[in-house]
């Protein structure tokens, strides 16, 4: 493989990995950090779901359907509606909502709310 192909492949891999892998490692947020971060923003995977954190509640968009919900902080956990609380881990704007051992985290990005219909 030529040097040009190796360089192109390296660039593609860096772009695909995203900003969390540009030297930042995931770190668990405390309850006060969770409280300060999401209000007025949304956590989304940009395809299937989004959680818009508002002072008065939570707007959940899942597979094109929108519903109102609630969110709260319990210790260092984020509790969404009636689901069990999750740990919040971040690296840059990348976020993981970790449900516990043996389950995959919800992976997304923390961003300004997008307009959805």
Backbone as CSV, one residue per row, in Angstrom:
resi,resn,N_x,N_y,N_z,CA_x,CA_y,CA_z,C_x,C_y,C_z
1,UNK,0.850,-1.171,0.000,0.000,0.000,0.000,0.893,1.230,0.000
2,UNK,0.608,2.192,-0.875,1.427,3.382,-0.988,1.201,4.352,0.157
3,UNK,2.130,5.305,0.296,2.053,6.283,1.385,0.785,7.121,1.299
4,UNK,0.337,7.458,0.093,-0.886,8.241,-0.082,-2.109,7.503,0.419
5,UNK,-2.165,6.193,0.132,-3.300,5.393,0.602,-3.299,5.249,2.114
6,UNK,-2.132,5.072,2.700,-2.034,4.949,4.152,-2.498,6.243,4.814
7,UNK,-2.065,7.399,4.288,-2.470,8.687,4.835,-3.977,8.872,4.708
8,UNK,-4.540,8.551,3.555,-5.984,8.678,3.345,-6.754,7.779,4.298
9,UNK,-6.288,6.563,4.487,-6.945,5.636,5.399,-6.884,6.161,6.829
10,UNK,-5.755,6.709,7.228,-5.612,7.257,8.578,-6.577,8.421,8.795
11,UNK,-6.714,9.298,7.814,-7.633,10.431,7.909,-9.069,9.938,8.028
12,UNK,-9.455,8.966,7.236,-10.813,8.414,7.294,-11.088,7.821,8.668
13,UNK,-10.147,7.075,9.208,-10.347,6.472,10.524,-10.483,7.529,11.611
14,UNK,-9.709,8.593,11.575,-9.811,9.658,12.566,-11.168,10.343,12.460
15,UNK,-11.622,10.633,11.256,-12.915,11.281,11.064,-14.039,10.380,11.553
16,UNK,-13.965,9.087,11.277,-15.008,8.161,11.684,-15.055,7.996,13.196
17,UNK,-13.934,8.070,13.866,-13.900,7.881,15.304,-14.561,9.034,16.039
18,UNK,-14.541,10.244,15.488,-15.233,11.362,16.114,-14.364,12.113,17.103
19,UNK,-14.930,13.189,17.653,-14.163,14.088,18.505,-13.751,13.496,19.841
20,UNK,-14.438,12.497,20.338,-14.091,11.932,21.638,-12.718,11.266,21.610
21,UNK,-12.284,10.863,20.447,-11.019,10.152,20.352,-9.873,11.064,19.948
22,UNK,-10.100,12.354,19.981,-9.054,13.311,19.653,-8.282,13.695,20.916
23,UNK,-8.009,12.708,21.765,-7.230,12.955,22.962,-8.049,13.035,24.240
24,UNK,-9.365,13.076,24.136,-10.203,13.145,25.321,-10.691,11.751,25.687
25,UNK,-10.748,11.484,26.973,-11.266,10.207,27.424,-12.602,10.432,28.124
26,UNK,-13.445,9.403,28.097,-14.729,9.504,28.764,-14.515,9.578,30.271
27,UNK,-15.320,10.419,30.898,-15.250,10.625,32.333,-16.671,10.700,32.868
28,UNK,-16.906,10.057,34.014,-18.236,10.054,34.618,-18.527,11.418,35.235
29,UNK,-19.720,11.948,34.970,-20.117,13.238,35.524,-20.764,13.062,36.892
30,UNK,-20.566,14.043,37.740,-21.224,14.064,39.046,-22.627,14.633,38.868
31,UNK,-23.432,14.526,39.904,-24.791,15.065,39.845,-24.817,16.542,39.523
32,UNK,-23.927,17.340,40.137,-23.907,18.782,39.862,-23.459,19.071,38.431
33,UNK,-22.548,18.269,37.892,-22.118,18.453,36.497,-23.254,18.090,35.540
34,UNK,-23.990,17.031,35.867,-25.126,16.645,35.024,-26.156,17.759,35.030
35,UNK,-26.452,18.309,36.197,-27.457,19.366,36.326,-27.069,20.593,35.496
36,UNK,-25.782,20.912,35.426,-25.314,22.111,34.723,-25.242,21.940,33.203
37,UNK,-25.058,20.732,32.721,-24.774,20.536,31.291,-25.988,20.523,30.357
38,UNK,-27.027,19.710,30.603,-28.004,19.509,29.538,-29.128,20.534,29.409
39,UNK,-29.391,21.364,30.436,-30.543,22.269,30.369,-30.410,23.201,29.164
40,UNK,-31.437,23.225,28.333,-31.435,24.034,27.122,-30.759,23.361,25.940
41,UNK,-30.332,22.113,26.118,-29.670,21.368,25.042,-30.365,20.037,24.846
42,UNK,-29.863,19.290,23.886,-30.406,17.955,23.672,-29.282,16.943,23.562
43,UNK,-29.615,15.714,23.922,-28.736,14.570,23.724,-29.392,13.738,22.645
44,UNK,-28.633,13.410,21.605,-29.215,12.697,20.469,-28.193,11.795,19.786
45,UNK,-28.713,10.772,19.124,-27.854,9.957,18.264,-27.965,10.437,16.822
46,UNK,-28.700,11.532,16.584,-28.905,12.157,15.270,-29.660,11.295,14.274
47,UNK,-30.210,10.167,14.704,-30.961,9.312,13.791,-32.263,8.829,14.420
48,UNK,-32.153,8.144,15.552,-33.309,7.447,16.115,-33.986,8.165,17.264
49,UNK,-33.234,8.880,18.089,-33.801,9.460,19.296,-33.113,10.762,19.677
50,UNK,-33.842,11.550,20.482,-33.298,12.784,21.046,-34.026,13.070,22.360
51,UNK,-33.270,13.530,23.344,-33.826,13.980,24.619,-33.534,15.468,24.726
52,UNK,-34.570,16.309,24.669,-34.398,17.755,24.813,-34.682,18.118,26.263
53,UNK,-33.651,18.592,26.970,-33.753,18.907,28.386,-34.214,20.348,28.557
54,UNK,-35.405,20.508,29.093,-35.972,21.833,29.340,-36.164,21.985,30.839
55,UNK,-36.226,23.206,31.320,-36.387,23.430,32.764,-37.657,22.771,33.297
56,UNK,-38.711,22.765,32.512,-39.982,22.221,32.967,-40.180,20.750,32.664
57,UNK,-39.241,20.120,32.009,-39.409,18.721,31.687,-38.481,18.261,30.578
58,UNK,-38.877,17.175,29.973,-38.070,16.520,28.955,-38.944,16.277,27.735
59,UNK,-38.438,16.628,26.565,-39.128,16.314,25.318,-38.347,15.170,24.673
60,UNK,-39.026,14.043,24.498,-38.398,12.847,23.941,-38.895,12.647,22.521
61,UNK,-37.970,12.528,21.581,-38.303,12.197,20.198,-37.691,10.835,19.924
62,UNK,-38.547,9.891,19.563,-38.078,8.539,19.293,-38.769,8.016,18.052
63,UNK,-37.958,7.702,17.042,-38.465,7.189,15.765,-39.595,8.056,15.210
64,UNK,-39.396,9.388,15.272,-40.334,10.330,14.678,-41.512,10.720,15.554
65,UNK,-41.643,10.139,16.717,-42.755,10.472,17.621,-42.226,11.277,18.797
66,UNK,-42.986,12.309,19.169,-42.585,13.178,20.270,-43.527,12.980,21.449
67,UNK,-42.943,12.966,22.645,-43.755,12.887,23.854,-43.073,13.683,24.962
68,UNK,-43.871,14.098,25.919,-43.348,14.817,27.072,-42.992,13.807,28.158
69,UNK,-41.948,14.123,28.915,-41.504,13.243,29.989,-40.899,14.117,31.084
70,UNK,-40.332,13.473,32.073,-39.688,14.183,33.179,-38.255,13.691,33.329
71,UNK,-37.411,14.540,33.906,-36.056,14.137,34.232,-35.684,14.725,35.587
72,UNK,-34.771,14.040,36.271,-34.297,14.517,37.557,-32.912,13.931,37.819
73,UNK,-32.250,14.501,38.793,-30.942,14.007,39.221,-31.148,13.291,40.555
74,UNK,-30.583,12.103,40.683,-30.627,11.353,41.938,-29.190,10.959,42.271
75,UNK,-28.580,11.684,43.216,-27.171,11.460,43.522,-26.330,11.835,42.309
76,UNK,-25.597,10.872,41.752,-24.816,11.099,40.537,-25.456,10.412,39.335
77,UNK,-26.747,10.147,39.418,-27.450,9.493,38.321,-28.471,10.413,37.674
78,UNK,-28.705,10.207,36.390,-29.719,10.927,35.631,-30.907,9.997,35.468
79,UNK,-32.068,10.447,35.922,-33.279,9.635,35.852,-34.197,10.228,34.792
80,UNK,-34.505,9.456,33.776,-35.362,9.881,32.677,-36.711,9.197,32.811
81,UNK,-37.736,9.995,33.076,-39.112,9.503,33.190,-39.164,8.385,34.229
82,UNK,-39.714,7.246,33.899,-39.856,6.169,34.877,-38.775,5.101,34.722
83,UNK,-37.793,5.347,33.864,-36.706,4.388,33.664,-35.753,4.429,34.857
84,UNK,-34.988,3.357,35.066,-33.953,3.411,36.107,-32.926,4.497,35.775
85,UNK,-32.324,5.070,36.807,-31.325,6.123,36.607,-30.100,5.555,35.891
86,UNK,-29.410,6.429,35.160,-28.226,6.032,34.397,-27.029,6.873,34.818
87,UNK,-25.839,6.354,34.565,-24.616,7.126,34.728,-24.407,7.925,33.449
88,UNK,-23.889,9.136,33.586,-23.598,9.983,32.428,-22.087,10.112,32.309
89,UNK,-21.552,9.729,31.148,-20.128,9.798,30.851,-19.954,10.699,29.636
90,UNK,-18.951,11.574,29.655,-18.718,12.475,28.521,-17.248,12.563,28.161
91,UNK,-17.019,12.831,26.885,-15.707,13.170,26.334,-15.978,14.232,25.279
92,UNK,-15.639,15.474,25.573,-16.000,16.567,24.673,-17.508,16.692,24.645
93,UNK,-18.099,16.699,23.451,-19.557,16.743,23.317,-20.162,15.356,23.175
94,UNK,-19.334,14.321,23.128,-19.832,12.944,23.033,-20.309,12.502,24.409
95,UNK,-21.422,11.811,24.426,-22.033,11.430,25.690,-22.470,9.973,25.645
96,UNK,-22.369,9.319,26.767,-22.877,7.956,26.915,-23.772,7.924,28.142
97,UNK,-24.958,7.364,27.985,-25.865,7.118,29.092,-25.732,5.637,29.394
98,UNK,-25.071,5.334,30.490,-24.740,3.943,30.820,-25.756,3.388,31.803
99,UNK,-26.381,2.283,31.396,-27.459,1.667,32.165,-26.967,0.646,33.172
100,UNK,-25.761,0.176,33.071,-25.239,-0.787,34.026,-24.508,-1.917,33.330
101,UNK,-23.976,-2.794,34.132,-23.213,-3.931,33.622,-24.048,-4.782,32.667
102,UNK,-23.427,-5.222,31.612,-24.073,-6.136,30.682,-25.006,-5.486,29.676
103,UNK,-25.117,-4.157,29.688,-25.961,-3.480,28.702,-25.126,-2.461,27.936
104,UNK,-25.500,-2.219,26.712,-24.799,-1.223,25.895,-25.288,0.168,26.256
105,UNK,-24.404,1.160,26.265,-24.830,2.528,26.571,-25.562,3.150,25.383
106,UNK,-26.382,4.157,25.685,-26.935,4.994,24.621,-25.838,5.995,24.300
107,UNK,-25.373,6.005,23.060,-24.287,6.890,22.650,-24.854,8.018,21.819
108,UNK,-24.438,9.230,22.134,-24.932,10.377,21.392,-24.016,11.561,21.540
109,UNK,-24.576,12.721,21.249,-23.843,13.972,21.328,-24.726,14.986,22.043
110,UNK,-24.107,15.861,22.838,-24.804,16.951,23.497,-24.682,18.159,22.591
111,UNK,-25.831,18.739,22.189,-25.813,19.814,21.218,-27.000,20.756,21.437
112,UNK,-26.996,21.864,20.714,-28.156,22.758,20.723,-29.332,21.998,20.126
113,UNK,-30.541,22.238,20.623,-31.696,21.496,20.096,-31.892,21.726,18.601
114,UNK,-32.186,20.653,17.906,-32.483,20.718,16.471,-33.987,20.835,16.296
115,UNK,-34.423,21.509,15.231,-35.863,21.564,14.973,-36.284,20.259,14.326
116,UNK,-37.294,19.647,14.904,-37.798,18.369,14.408,-39.275,18.489,14.186
117,UNK,-39.764,17.772,13.206,-41.207,17.763,12.936,-41.727,16.382,12.965
